[in-house]
Amino acid sequence: MLDTHHDFWNQWSQAYRGFSETVEPYRAAQRQLAEGAVAALNENLARKNLSILDVGGGAGNLIRPLLEELARRREHLDGVSYTLTDGAKEMTELALQRLEDLKQRFPKVKFSVLHLDTLAEDFHDNLGSGIADLVICSWNIEYYPTESRRKIIQRLVRLAHPRGVVAFSSSVQLPDDLNIRDVLMPLGQAQVLQALLTGGLGEMKKVISNLKQIAAFGTAMSSRQFPEKPGMMELAELATQTGLESVVTGYHLFGASVMVVARKDEQLPPPLPQSPIAQALVGKPGYEAYPDTATFFSYFGILMQMKKPVSSSIR
């Protein structure tokens, strides 16, 4: 069985949910992955009993943006089922806590949250194979060594319907010893100012607290000695080597993470939503083809168009 680091995620569950829900770069990355994954469903969007499997879904941060995107593209959500699985007990407890609100927002959707070691060797035997139209796995693969990553993606492929979609994201190895703080902190500082101007001192303190949690989380990950993160090319190659016929990739989280969306048949998914890269990555190897840059001032302008604090839309 793979080491799934449950103790680490149990320890950091509350903090991770806090900053990944209220710090807008993380929320934008979740929306982009949801948009790309749902668009790739194509003809399956109209399936009466559409099924979604959220592998290693943690506290359920992806549920709302994914179902909102699905609702935008379907006439109704009747018959849709959403199953989230995770091996960290504290994470699934947080996912269960948000179900009441989700059921009110999406009353036609059948929800299941399972405390199940979704990344274990025998995961596909627990739930069967070919069971979901969309299998999605966000920010899990990077915590495993290369051979284990291959096994995980193979399991995702087995779980997907023969004409289904497999989507996953992974933070990536950054160039020149940059870290996630270098990439996101200027954008987070823009959100601090936006929170002050639109929500007052209390909202500003909330954002600052979550930015501090990001820094502490990054330090904890470094001290945990996780494997070196993959690059975009490695992730794309793993997808094609594990039986996925049509693969598209793209950066999100302003260049700190990669999305991979693929189908098991030969139908090519639509291009993924383009994300600007953070200023710290401009001109770095692998980022030359990304002309759009998110700076403090440009991102502040985007946030001010929201006209209210990001955290005020979270329940």
C-alpha positions, 0 to 999 in steps of 0.5 A, spaced: 500 500 500 502 506 498 504 511 504 498 516 503 501 521 509 494 521 512 497 524 519 500 530 515 493 531 512 489 530 518 494 535 522 493 540 516 486 539 514 483 545 517 488 550 515 488 547 508 481 548 507 481 555 510 486 558 505 484 554 499 477 556 500 478 564 502 485 565 498 482 567 491 488 564 487 487 557 489 479 558 488 481 560 481 485 554 480 479 550 482 474 553 478 479 552 472 480 545 473 472 544 474 471 548 467 476 544 463 474 537 466 466 538 465 467 541 458 471 534 456 465 530 458 462 533 451 456 528 449 456 525 456 454 532 459 447 529 457 447 523 460 441 522 465 445 518 470 452 522 470 457 520 475 463 524 478 468 520 482 472 525 486 479 521 488 482 524 494 477 529 494 479 532 501 475 537 505 470 537 498 473 544 496 472 542 488 465 540 489 461 547 489 465 549 483 465 543 479 457 542 480 456 550 478 460 549 472 456 542 470 449 546 472 452 552 467 452 547 461 446 542 463 439 543 463 438 540 470 442 536 475 437 530 475 440 524 476 447 526 477 451 523 483 457 525 486 462 521 490 468 524 494 473 519 497 479 520 501 483 516 506 484 522 511 479 522 517 479 529 518 478 531 511 472 527 510 469 530 516 470 537 513 467 534 507 461 531 511 460 538 514 459 542 508 454 537 505 448 540 508 449 547 504 451 543 498 444 539 498 441 546 499 444 548 493 444 542 489 438 538 491 437 534 485 444 531 486 446 525 490 452 526 494 456 520 498 462 522 502 467 515 503 472 515 508 476 510 504 484 510 502 483 512 495 490 512 493 491 505 496 493 499 491 487 496 491 482 502 491 479 500 484 477 493 487 473 497 492 469 500 488 469 496 481 472 499 474 468 503 469 464 506 474 464 514 473 463 519 467 468 523 470 474 521 475 478 527 478 483 528 482 486 534 485 493 536 488 494 529 490 499 526 485 505 530 487 506 527 494 508 520 491 514 518 487 514 517 480 512 510 480 507 511 485 504 516 480 504 512 474 500 507 479 495 512 481 493 514 474 492 507 472 487 507 477 484 513 475 483 510 468 480 504 470 475 507 474 473 511 468 467 509 464 470 507 457 468 513 454 469 517 460 474 523 462 480 523 467 482 530 470 487 531 475 492 537 477 499 537 481 503 542 483 510 542 479 517 543 481 518 551 480 525 553 477 531 557 480 529 554 487 522 558 487 517 556 492 509 557 492 510 563 496 514 567 491 509 565 486 503 567 490 504 572 495 504 578 491 497 576 489 495 574 496 497 581 498 493 584 492 487 580 496 489 583 502 488 590 500 482 588 496 479 585 503 480 592 506 477 596 501 471 592 500 470 588 507 474 592 512 479 591 517 476 584 519 476 581 512 483 584 511 485 580 518 482 574 515 486 574 509 492 575 512 491 569 517 490 565 511 496 567 507 500 566 514 497 559 513 500 558 506 507 560 508 507 555 514 504 549 510 509 550 505 514 550 510 511 543 513 511 540 506 518 542 506 520 539 512 516 532 511 521 531 505 516 529 500 518 527 493 520 532 488 514 535 484 513 533 477 514 537 471 508 538 466 512 533 461 512 528 466 505 528 467 503 528 460 507 522 459 504 519 465 497 520 462 499 517 455 503 511 458 497 509 462 492 508 457 489 515 456 488 517 448 487 524 448 490 529 453 490 536 454 495 540 459 495 547 461 498 551 467 493 554 473 495 557 480 499 562 476 504 557 473 505 553 480 500 547 478 498 543 472 492 541 469 491 534 465 484 533 462 484 527 458 479 522 455 479 514 454 477 515 447 480 518 441 476 525 442 480 530 444 478 535 449 477 542 448 483 547 450 484 548 457 482 555 460 488 559 459 491 562 466 496 568 466 503 566 470 505 570 476 511 575 475 516 571 479 515 566 473 516 570 467 521 568 462 523 562 466 524 555 463 518 552 461 514 559 461 516 562 455 509 561 451 505 564 457 505 572 455 499 574 460 502 576 467 499 577 473 502 582 477 500 585 484 496 591 480 493 587 475 490 582 480 488 587 484 484 590 479 481 583 477 479 582 485 476 589 485 471 588 480 468 582 485 466 588 489 466 584 495 471 580 499 472 573 496 471 570 503 464 573 503 461 568 498 464 562 502 459 558 506 
